[in-house]
């Protein structure tokens, strides 16, 4: 299968991030954080946290930075 057939060019695209302000981490696991945004809880994979993300552990409060595609997928 060629690179074009499996969508390999998508990996070359730069990731667009969104920042959600003043978010509290309610819980965490080794792989994800549970945040509440507008009265809805969302599990966010730690692997998807952006380079300027400020929250990573339970009790942290600050700006959450995640890829735009993930925010869209979760309705954030």
N, C-alpha and C positions, 0 to 999 in steps of 0.2 A: 504494500500500500504506500502510495506516495505521500509526501508531506501535505500537499494540497487536499488529498482525499480525506485525511483525518482531521483537517482543520488546523494544521501545524502553524499556520501564519498567525493564528490568534495569540500564540505565545509571544510573538514579537511586538504586540501592541502594548503601549504603556498603560498601566492601571490608573484609572481615575478614582480618586478618593472623595468621600463626603465626610464632613465633620459634624457631629451632633454634640451640642453644648450641654454642660452640666448634667452628666449622666452618672448614676450610682451603680456600682457593681454589687448586686445582691447576694451572689454566690459564685463559686468557681470550682472547676475541676482541673485536672492536669491539662486538659485540651481545650477548655472553653470557659467563657465568663457569662453569667446571667445578668442582663441589664434590664432596667425598666425605662421605657420611653413612652411618654404619653399614656400612662396607665396600662401598657402592655409589656409583658416580659418577652425577651428574646435571648436565645442562646447564641453567642457569637464565638466562632472558633478562634482561638488565640493565634492560629496560623494566618488569619485574615486581618489582624490588627495592623493599621498603617504605621508608617515610620514616625508620625507625630502624635500617635495615640498617647493619652495620659493615664489611662486606667487599665490595670491588669490583674488586680487582686481584690478579693472580697473586702468591702468597706471603702475602696477607692472612689473618689468623686472627681470628675473632670470631663475633658473632651474625649469623645470616642471617635476614632477615625477608622473607617472601613471602606472597602471598595464599593463603588457606586452600584455595581451589579448585585452585590449582597444586600445593600440597603433596599434596592428595588424588589429583590426576591422576598425579603422579609416585610415589605410594606412600611419601611421606616422613612 
